[in-house]
Amino acid sequence: MRAVQVTKPGSADNLTIGTVDKPVPNDTDLLVKVHSFALNRMDIMQRDGKYPVPPGASPILGVEFSGTVETAGSKTSKIKVGDRICGLLGGGCYAEYVLVPADLAIPIPDNVSFEKAAAFPEAQFTAYQSLFWINNLQEGEDVLIHAGASGVGLAAIQLAKWKKAKRIIATAGTESKLNHCKSHGATHAINYKSEDFKDKVAEITDRRGVDCIVDFIGGSYWNSNVASLARDGRMCMLGFLGGMKVETDLSPLLLKRLKIEGSTLRSRDEHYQAKLRAAVVRDVLPMLAAGTLDVKVDRVFDWKDVADAHKHMEANSNEGKIVCNVTAA
């Protein structure tokens, strides 16, 4: 089969389409012909040689896909050949075919396109886990969501609205992105380039602070995030776009009884992933099918232009997810 390969770590120009062995399914696997795959920041890090692939995962880039089941193992009775599915995997999605454990397969509603389905899993899994499993967001609480116009950010805004959070505060860097946050349910949107989000959060919450934070930035936001948390506040850290080192006063963690937890999904075992998949299918997939959840696709590329797709993400130009369609040779 054909698959996107990294000729050497570094530039997006080092991505090319080559030939690799087609995967062989076992009794509990599905062999899926890929229609679309979506890009994620980890793909760029892996391309650069800075994101180690989890043990047992395919070295091929890409963790989310949509496509059609071509072969179903003998122990996959709930899924049949011809079914349209999407999912979140440990790797291998930048390819014509991908192996999918049956308990990770997500059925695609009839009214949802392959492109939108490919953009669904990672953002929803990450947002759901961050808000509800780690931050334990409750109805009536306040939440601060950084990178609000990203795929995960927009998912988190909509899920917080579904949970009936009181104030949903999002940060973004352009007026267009701020408007996207508001149109998806943010009650307040802060331009982090022109405003101090810590001061704005204090103003919005009458100096109380927020109950929860979803953060991708890390070091450069640490002190302001801690200052923005209310007593018994919780923060889920998902990345280090602003660095991994910080000088800080630890006393607020004790005095405000803060809970701060980091998380990655790719390195989780299949059992954890399957439990999260079941929760998302139960609570979130019906909203996608009903059209009440907007999965924002920023732009669709032909996979032959995957280097351009990576450059588009690296330029921070996207509002929502970037998707590639796998086309014939």
TIVONU-866519 format. One record per atom (N, C-alpha, C, O): x, y, z. Coordinates in steps of 0.001 Angstrom, whole numbers, plus 500000, padded with zeros to 6 digits. Layout:
N
XYZ/...
// end
This chain:
329
500849498807500000/500000500000500000/500882501239500000/502078501172500281/500264502370499678/500992503643499756/500769504280501131/499723504114501758/501782505004501568/501702505689502857/502646506884502824/503630506896502084/502330507882503634/503212509037503772/504423508613504598/504284508000505657/505602508947504103/506839508605504797/507656509868505053/507551510854504323/508474509816506109/509374510907506452/510763510504505972/511371509591506531/511268511175504942/512561510787504380/513699511059505358/514680510317505398/513566512125506148/514491512402507249/513820513407508173/513006514209507714/514136513385509454/513485514306510391/513745515761510014/514831516123509562/512713516588510215/512879518009509936/511722518597509160/510564518426509540/512024519279508089/511064520066507328/509896519242506791/510018518044506534/508749519928506629/507591519297505998/507901518846504582/507248517940504064/508887519463503951/509272519070502595/509878517673502546/510068517118501464/510181517103503703/510723515752503760/509633514683503782/509929513495503913/508374515102503654/507270514147503580/507062513718502129/507020514554501226/506933512432501916/506705511905500579/505795510687500666/505690510072501727/505145510335499579/504302509145499543/505110508002498947/505575508077497810/505268506936499738/506009505760499296/505183504499499455/503975504556499686/505841503372499330/505169502075499410/505662501312500636/506864501221500887/504708500765501396/505027499957502583/504142498717502564/503229498610501746/504416497781503469/503601496567503553/502196496902504040/502020497706504956/501212496284503424/499830496440503855/499619495650505145/500020494489505212/499003496241506172/498832495525507443/497886494336507308/496991494320506464/498114493341508168/497315492116508150/496524492037509452/497124492017510526/495194491992509385/494375491982510612/494355490616511284/494528489583510639/494134490637512627/493880489383513331/492384489268513622/491590490012513047/491990488357514496/490569488077514719/489799489254515322/488586489353515141/490488490140516031/489798491250516700/490048492588516019/489682493637516550/490670492552514848/490999493783514126/490061494014512949/489406493099512448/490024495265512532/489373495650511287/490447496203510361/491305496972510794/490406495819509102/491259496460508104/490404497493507397/489401497160506767/490809498750507507/490000499861507001/490705500535505833/491887500869505914/489973500728504759/490470501530503640/490250502996503996/489112503438504154/491321503733504120/491260505103504620/490741506042503534/491224506042502401/489750506838503911/489273507897503026/489929509230503389/490376509965502508/489987509541504688/490523510821505156/491310510615506444/491025509708507227/492300511468506647/492967511527507947/493116512995508331/493177513874507472/493174513241509642/493293514604510149/494671514822510755/495303513889511250/495126516072510709/496430516432511248/496320516828512711/495292517336513159/497405516583513450/497527516999514840/498941517483515102/499875517122514385/499093518307516140/500410518861516457/501448517767516679/502619517941516342/501022516646517243/501971515568517500/502567515035516203/503689514530516206/501822515141515076/502353514685513796/503585515496513406/504568514948512907/503522516802513637/504656517677513324/505837517333514226/506979517278513769/505556517101515510/506627516739516438/507251515396516055/508470515234516122/506417514437515654/506946513135515234/507763513280513959/508823512668513828/507281514080513022/508021514340511779/509400514924512068/510373514625511376/509469515772513114/510726516407513498/511624515505514333/512738515894514683/511149514295514657/511929513392515475/511863513692516954/512737513270517711/510818514431517389/510713514874518780/509531514251519515/509202514679520621/508886513247518919/507746512591519559/507912511087519371/507595510560518305/508408510389520398/508599508935520262/507272508203520102/506299508495520798/507247507259519186/506032506472518936/505837505496520096/506792504842520515/504606505387520623/504362504437521718/504713503005521300/504586502665520123/505150502161522239/505470500767521913/504304500071521230/503165500136521694/504602499410520128/503584498649519417/502794499432518388/502058498845517595/502937500766518389/502188501588517432/502914501642516084/504130501462516011/502153501889515035/502743502029513709/503645503261513674/503291504298514235/504809503164513021/505677504340512878/505164505344511857/505683506457511764/504149504960511090/503557505877510114/502832506992510853/502188506736511871/502923508217510363/502267509360510992/500746509189511010/500177508424510230/500105509928511927/498652510045511913/497946509195512937/498193507993513035/497039509835513727/496334509112514781/494814509103514602/494122508411515348/494278509847513640/492815509789513453/492477509688511976/493125510289511119/491444508910511712/491100508515510351/489599508387510203/488857508368511185/489164508299508956/487828507811508618/487959506947507378/488862507147506565/487054505984507233/487146505119506072/486094504030506114/485125504112506869/486297503003505292/485342501919505126/486004500592505469/487131500324505051/485301499766506230/485839498466506630/485952497567505403/484973497328504696/487166497075505166/487393496164504041/487420494710504495/486940493820503791/487988494476505683/488045493127506254/487729493221507734/488249494092508431/486872492319508219/486526492279509640/486907490925510215/486538489881509678/487667490957511336/488079489724511975/486892488911512468/485791489439512626/487119487628512709/486029486715513080/485411487048514439/484307486593514741/486111487840515266/485594488204516587/485143489669516645/485161490294517705/484746490194515506/484302491598515439/482870491660514946/482579492354513972/481980490950515601/480610490763515109/479810492059515030/478861492137514249/480163493076515813/479387494318515807/479704495196514599/478948496112514277/480802494919513945/481232495701512780/481294494770511590/481776493643511707/480808495229510434/480829494372509252/481496495087508080/481652496308508072/481876494295507105/482503494833505893/481570495848505248/480369495613505115/482140496973504854/481358498038504223/480928499133505172/480504500198504723/481024498901506497/480645499927507466/481601501130507384/482806500981507179/481025502306507548/481830503531507621/482197503776509088/481319503864509947/483494503885509367/483924504114510733/485013505182510769/485628505505509752/485233505721511965/486366506601512228/486963506177513555/486421505300514227/488071506786513938/488657506405515208/489957507114515512/490514507832514682/490425506889516734/491688507440517237/492621506280517535/492274505378518298/493816506300516929/494769505205517040/496120505715517525/496315506916517711/497050504782517726/498395505162518139/499271505611517003/500354506146517238/498828505407515753/499591505803514573/499087505064513354/498177504239513444/499690505366512202/499411504617510990/498355505166510066/498021504515509076/497806506351510347/496635506818509598/496969507554508296/496079507741507467/498217507975508092/498597508625506832/498880507536505796/499999507435505294/497886506734505479/498101505570504620/496809505169503940/495730505645504294/496933504272502940/495746503786502233/494918502847503094/493698502783502944/495573502111504002/494876501164504868/495417501306506291/496573501676506495/494571501008507259/494991501053508657/494303499931509419/493156499585509138/495022499367510390/494451498366511274/493775499046512453/494348499946513067/492555498617512770/491782499234513846/491271498159514795/490504497297514367/491666498173516077/491031497268517037/489526497534517063/489104498689517112/488728496492517031/487277496657516901/486680497495518028/485701498208517812/487267497418519250/486684498165520363/487021499650520325/486582500408521189/487806500076519320/488102501501519160/487361502127517973/487473503328517730/486610501314517241/485910501813516058/484696502655516447/483942502291517350/484516503776515764/483378504667515988/482525504696514722/483030505060513660/481258504327514805/480412504383513600/480199505818513160/480016506709513990/480224506040511854/479992507379511312/478507507538510998/477969506759510211/477832508517511587/476425508745511255/476244508975509752/477129509513509086/475102508566509235/474856508628507789/474978510043507222/475361510220506066/474654511043508032/474647512422507541/475973513143507755/476054514356507561/477016512409508155/478321513018508434/479327512585507367/479434511398507059/480061513542506806/481024513254505752/482263512565506312/482524512627507514/483022511912505444/484286511308505850/485240512370506396/485949512127507372/485258513543505769/486177514594506213/485854515046507637/486751515196508466/484583515260507910/484188515692509255/484410514557510261/484798514807511402/484166513319509842/484376512184510739/485843512037511124/486156511707512268/486744512280510173/488174512179510471/488603513243511471/489547513040512235/487910514375511465/488244515479512366/487597515340513737/487828516168514618/486794514307513924/486015514156515159/486769513546516337/486706514114517428/487485512418516188/487883511654517376/488863512342518315/488573512461519505/490012512799517827/491058513282518730/490611514475519545/490849514525520752/489966515435518905/489529516637519618/488481516294520668/488540516791521793/487523515448520303/486460515112521253/486980514249522402/486623514476523558/487824513257522091/488405512424523146/489190513291524125/489030513169525340/490041514168523588/490901514989524436/490084515968525264/490327516123526461/489118516627524638/488292517600525351/487442516908526418/487332517398527542/486849515783526071/486002515052527025/486824514600528229/486428514818529374/487963513972527969/488816513507529049/489274514668529930/489250514569531157/489691515767529300/490227516907530046/489169517550530931/489420517835532102/487990517777530372/486938518468531113/486304517595532191/486098518057533313/485993516340531869/485140515542532735/485888514479533546/485553514252534708/486884513829532960/487612512796533692/488718513381534569/488983512871535658/489359514443534100/490471515036534860/490007516246535661/490252516322536865/489338517196535002/488919518424535693/487582518294536419/487232519150537231/486838517234536132/485554516995536814/484652518237536763/484066518632537771/484553518836535587/483723520029535408/482266519717535734/481713518720535270/481651520588536542/480265520417536951/479397521559536426/479884522647536121/478118521284536332/477154522315535927/477293523539536840/477401523409538060/477288524721536230/477359525963536999/478764526446537309/478931527520537886/479789525667536933/481171526088537188/481710526929536027/481130526972534943/482837527595536291/483500528433535289/484733527716534758/485449527052535508/484975527856533448/486102527170532825/486849528123531897/486238528949531220/488171528000531872/489034528754530963/489659527766529997/490292526796530414/489480528013528698/489977527112527651/490959527883526779/490568528809526069/492233527502526831/493230528146525985/493200527538524576/492681526440524372/493765528269523613/493747527834522208/492323527489521801/492056526426521240/491423528405522093/490005528132521927/489560527834520515/488547527161520322/490295528321519510/489890528096518117/490538526861517514/490328526566516338/491319526139518300/491876524875517818/490790523804517808/489686524021518307/491112522649517235/490128521571517221/489700521166518615/488507521024518882/490670520978519518/490343520603520898/489643521754521606/488705521534522373/490090522980521354/489475524136521998/488009524279521658/487183524474522550/487668524187520380/486270524302519974/485441523139520507/484277523319520866/486036521946520559/485330520803521145/485063521047522624/483963520788523111/486073521548523340/485920521784524774/484877522859525058/484111522740526014/484840523898524244/483838524955524417/482433524367524302/481562524654525123/482221523545523278/480889522983523056/480509521969524140/479349521901524546/481472521192524601/481177520223525659/480916520922526992/480079520476527778/481636522025527248/481366522796528465/479961523400528419/479266523468529433/479562523832527233/478201524360527071/477183523260527299/476169523485527960/477439522057526753/476555520899526958/476419520568528437/475347520172528896/477515520732529184/477517520447530616/476877521581531425/476707521459532638/476527522669530761/475903523837531389/476861524551532342/476484524947533445/478113524708531891/479047525553532635/478506526972532661/477792527390531749/478847527710533707/478323529068533856/479042530043532924/478422530661532058/480344530170533112/481158531034532248/482138530157531494/482853529355532095/482171530309530176/483105529573529316/484007530621528684/483610531316527749/485219530726529202/486160531767528775/487208531125527870/487843530145528258/487392531666526678/488353531117525723/489394532169525367/489105533365525359/490609531711525074/491646532616524574/491980532259523137/491931531093522746/492318533268522360/492747533091520966/493511534351520553/493544535336521290/494127534308519359/495028535385518984/494570536309517885/495276537263517559/493389536058517290/492872536949516252/491379537171516480/490715536387517159/490869538251515901/489435538527516043/488601537429515410/487553537056515938/489063536908514276/488332535831513616/488239534610514529/487179533995514648/489358534262515173/489357533102516068/488506533362517307/487829532457517797/488535534585517812/487685534928518957/486213534786518595/485408534306519393/485872535205517389/484482535085516936/484065533622516806/482928533264517114/485002532769516343/484701531335516262/484416530778517650/483488529990517834/485217531194518624/484990530720519992/483598531106520478/482887530288521063/483213532357520232/481902532817520680/480774532107519944/479751531768520540/480961531886518656/479902531245517876/479700529788518285/478647529208518022/480705529198518928/480586527806519375/480179527686520836/480039526575521346/479984528818521521/479447528742522866/480235529441523951/479798529462525101/481401530024523622/482152530757524639/481352531984525076/480833532729524245/481262532181526382/480572533378526890/481491534590526880/481024535729526833/482808534344526924/483796535413526889/484990534938526064/485355533764526124/485595535829525305/486767535493524492/487835536568524700/487555537763524602/489054536128524987/490154537031525321/491247536916524263/491700535817523942/491665538058523727/492788538085522781/494079538111523594/494438539137524172/494770536978523633/495951536877524484/497111537748523985/498065537998524722/497023538207522731/498085539057522195/497960540505522644/498959541218522743/496743540935522916/496532542344523271/496006542529524697/495929543656525188/495641541421525366/495093541522526719/495799540528527637/496250539476527186/495893540855528895/496425539938529903/495277539046530359/494354539507531030/495338537760529991/494182536905530297/493958536771531795/492822536601532239/495027536845532577/494874536754534033/494015537899534557/493124537685535378/494277539095534090/493496540254534531/492061540172534039/491130540526534762/491883539702532796/490533539601532247/489714538528532979/488523538717533229/490348537416533316/489640536368534064/489210536902535421/488088536652535861/490094537633536084/489748538225537385/488560539172537243/487666539192538089/488560539945536181/487460540888535951/486151540150535672/485109540488536234/486211539147534807/485006538415534404/484389537662535582/483167537560535689/485237537138536459/484751536294537570/484658537058538889/484544536446539951/484707538384538829/484668539194540063/485778538782541026/485585538732542241/486944538487540453/488176538157541170/488138536785541833/489058536435542572/487100536010541583/487020534662542170/487958533691541475/488561532841542129/488090533803540169/488837532839539380/487932531757538816/486741531702539122/488514530895537987/487749529827537342/487959528511538082/488945528326538795/487006527603537892/487093526297538542/488013525346537783/488661524484538378/488060525514536463/488829524589535628/489576525338534537/489119526376534058/490733524804534147/491495525314533010/491918524136532140/492347523099532646/491793524307530831/492371523382529856/493498524143529174/493261525156528516/494745523646529336/495915524408528886/496819523584527971/497090522411528228/497275524226526898/498220523616525968/499577524328526004/500519523892525342/499683525415526770/500813526333526621/501958526011527573/503122526057527174/501645525686528822/502687525291529741/503423526455530374/502802527335530970/504756526467530247/505630527351530992/505254528820531025/505141529408532101/505060529413529869/504819530856529822/503466531254530414/503257532421530746/502549530296530548/501223530575531115/501092530104532562/500082530382533208/502087529402533073/501931528727534363/501471529665535472/500446529416536107/502217530742535710/501907531631536833/500542532305536658/499789532450537621/500231532712535432/498935533344535190/497797532334535326/496715532678535801/498038531093534913/497025530052535095/496762529796536573/495608529728536995/497816529653537356/497659529415538788/496907530574539442/496038530365540288/497256531803539037/496569532976539582/495102533013539172/494275533578539889/494767532416538023/493401532459537499/492500531380538078/491287531416537871/493066530427538796/492255529355539378/491633529787540702/492279530429541530/490385529429540879/489695529651542149/490149528611543167/490865527670542826/489736528784544400/490017527771545412/489407526435544988/488285526378544485/490167525369545202/489800524020544748/489738523920543226/489057523053542678/490457524819542549/490494524795541090/491308523632540557/492177523091541240/491001523249539292/491680522139538641/492191522585537277/491548523377536588/493358522064536897/493903522371535572/494425521098534930/495145520321535556/494052520894533672/494574519801532869/495569520377531874/495229521271531099/496800519867531892/497837520331530982/497997519343529840/498185518146530054/497919519868528616/497949519018527426/499144519273526523/499330518554525541/499957520276526828/501083520568525960/501995521623526550/501733522186527613/503091521876525814/504104522829526265/504479523792525145/505661524040524907/503470524338524454/503757525257523356/504494526498523833/505176527154523047/504362526827525122/505042527988525684/506229527623526550/506664528432527370/506767526412526386/507943526004527135/507641525051528271/506498524917528710/508708524381528746/508546523352529775/509152523732531120/509091522946532065/509732524916531221/510365525314532473/509730526595532995/509287527447532224/509695526715534336/509052527872534941/509636528118536328/509981527178537046/509742529388536693/510050529761538075/508759530223538714/508061531084538177/508440529646539872/507108529898540422/507110529886541945/508023529362542582/506083530467542498/505786530418543926/504792529275544129/503682529310543598/505189528276544891/504344527096545068/503206527308546059/502296526481546126/503232528378546821/502250528535547900/500792528516547430/499950527981548152/500442529074546249/499029529015545844/498496527588545681/497308527344545890/499378526638545304/498911525255545156/498387524717546478/497401523980546514/499052525089547560/498631524642548878/497475525483549410/496474524951549890/497625526796549319/496641527686549929/495287527626549213/494240527776549843/495315527407547898/494054527328547141/493615525881546882/492596525640546234/494397524921547395/494063523494547251/493877523124545775/492857522552545390/494871523457544969/494755523256543533/495129521831543130/495961521179543760/494490521379542069/494810520077541469/495257520335540031/494498520880539230/496488519941539707/497031520141538363/497525518794537857/498356518143538491/497001518387536708/497313517056536175/497606517148534689/496879517796533936/498674516494534280/498990516412532854/498400515168532238/498112514194532933/498219515201530924/497649514029530256/498072513959528799/498172514976528112/498317512747528344/498419512458526913/497479511288526642/497193510495527539/497009511185525424/496132510073525058/496871508978524306/496576507794524474/497825509367523482/498441508406522576/499124507257523302/499157506130522809/499667507552524472/500399506524525221/499502505701526148/499989504791526819/498211506001526197/497290505218527036/497090503826526444/497193503641525231/496803502845527303/496590501496526798/495210501374526143/494359502252526284/495014500274525431/493784500090524654/492549500041525547/491478500497525146/492688499491526759/491546499421527673/491057500823528029/489856501092528010/491991501711528351/491627503097528681/490989503772527463/489956504431527576/491617503599526308/491101504202525087/489687503700524784/488826504474524364/489454502412524997/488139501844524713/487075502406525651/485948502660525226/487425502604526937/486485503197527890/486148504634527489/484992505053527559/487163505377527073/486935506761526655/486117506796525371/485224507629525220/486420505903524459/485642505810523214/484178505537523516/483301506132522890/483896504643524469/482516504321524822/481795505542525395/480624505771525092/482494506326526221/481876507521526800/481572508559525733/480517509192525756/482502508733524797/482291509715523728/481168509270522795/480355510089522365/481121507978522481/480039507466521635/478693507653522326/477700507977521674/478654507455523623/477405507595524384/476951509053524476/475776509350524261/477879509963524795/477494511333525120/477657512331523980/476899513296523891/478630512111523115/478992513140522129/478538512779520715/478069513645519976/478673511506520335/478301511118518968/476848511461518630/476580511881517504/475894511297519566/474516511693519233/474389513172518872/473549513536518049/475212514023519479/475178515448519127/475702515674517718/475187516519516986/476733514914517337/477248515016515969/476182514580514973/475969515236513954/475514513466515273/474473512952514378/473295513907514268/472681514024513208/472979514593515367/471837515518515383/472184516886514789/471299517709514561/473467517122514544/473879518413513997/474022519503515033/474170520672514676/473982519151516317/474118520156517373/475566520319517824/475876521232518589/476452519444517357/477887519572517614/478565519943516301/478449519220515312/479262521053516293/479951521489515087/481407521038515136/482182521512515967/481775520123514244/483167519743514074/483725520627512962/483434520421511783/484516521593513346/484998522599512404/486174522060511591/487241521785512140/485972521911510283/487056521543509367/487547522817508709/486813523472507969/488780523159508980/489349524398508452/489628524292506955/489263525177506181/490278523198506558/490666523052505148/490932521592504847/491433520855505697/490595521170503626/490833519804503178/491880519820502065/491730520537501075/492940519027502233/494002518884501249/493951517503500614/493471516556501237/494437517374499388/494756516063498841/496012515573499557/496920516360499826/496066514287499865/497221513817500641/498534513966499885/499603513929500495/498471514133498568/499697514417497813/500285515769498225/501468516033498012/499450516613498813/499892517935499276/500044517963500796/499840519003501423/500399516827501386/500494516737502841/501541517701503398/501391518197504514/502601517972502630/503607518937503100/502986520315503265/503276521018504233/502133520703502323/501452522003502429/500496522014503619/500346523036504288/499852520880503881/498954520787505030/499727520988506335/499264521691507233/500903520370506435/501738520548507630/502174522004507776/502165522548508880/502550522628506679/502985524031506730/501829524937507157/502035525919507869/500622524605506721/499436525382507106/499230525313508619/498897526316509250/499428524140509195/499302524006510646/500440524730511363/500215525403512369/501652524593510849/502800525228511487/502686526754511482/503224527422512366/501990527300510492/501793528753510407/500689529240511337/500422530439511415/500042528303512047/498936528653512958/497792529323512209/497095530178512754/497607528926510956/496593529567510116/495219528935510261/494225529501509807/495152527772510887/493888527035510880/492958527449512010/493394527784513112/491672527418511709/490598527594512690/489767526321512653/488810526211511886/490142525372513482/489554524047513408/490557523062512834/491759523326512830/490066521926512349/490927520815511957/491349520892510493/490626521404509638/492540520369510238/493071520215508880/492960518746508504/493385517875509263/492389518467507335/492109517100506904/492758516849505551/492827517755504720/493234515633505320/493718515199504013/492877514028503515/492538513123504278/492548514055502235/491857512936501605/492860512055500885/493735512548500174/492730510749501071/493595509786500408/493003509494499049/491924508911498950/493699509894498003/493185509755496637/493967508702495852/495055508280496245/493381508300494745/493997507262493920/495308507749493310/495536508949493157/496149506802492970/497464507136492378/497282507799491024/498265508152490372/
// end
